[in-house]
């Protein structure tokens, strides 16, 4: 029986762990040929091994998504390997904890730290889409899913640059969806809430895991697979009439 993405090629950034690795494994399970981009080459190699363990085909590509030359080379390497890019999951990103700014108020953010996070989380998505959309336009179809956050839909205190970047990702997503609909390219965003990823652990440690989970209507933090299955759905033909959407995966957090 054919999988949802059988024969299709997919590029995943931030694929070395967390949401990226879970999505890579789900895609491999459904027959996709994968290009795994990550800053840490060893982490990307581990995801390649995990994808192959479930019967997938995959390659690893080291890439800093904030650098145009790196992103262009990543896209070209994917095309060289597979001939086309059918799906892209632009997932690479960092949070306040990764730049030493957890729960810091806006006036306390150094300008250079703000710029760094914006370069990775917002400019990185722009650069990936820039080169992916160019290729998808020439091949006549494609699907892109960007990682935003519930912090892209509402204000979240203590996240200044992250909040701005994730709102911006939704703006880029909706603009591209409108501009490329006639080219048979769909563009959507997922907005994860409290998910069990390494990036989210810093927030959990600050609040305490039980107190954190108690604020989630479903009473638990999400697993990376919860997000991966939504990305898989959006990249499949089952979502053929969905574009420009920003979909929360948050256990009811935003419904409160």
ABEGO torsion letter per residue (X at the ends): XBBAABGBBBBBBGAABEAAAAAAAAAAAAGBBBBBBBABAAAAAAAAAAAAAAGBBBBBBBBBAABAAAAAAAAAAAAAAAGBBABBBBABBBBAAAAGABGBBAAABBAAAAAAAAAAAAAAAAAAAAAAAAAAAAAGBEBBBBBBBAAAABBBBGABAAAAAAAAAAAAAAAAAAAAAAAGBBBBBBBBBBBBBAAAAAAAAAAEAAAAAAABAAGBBBBAAAAAAAAAAAABAAAAABBGBBBBBAGGAAAX
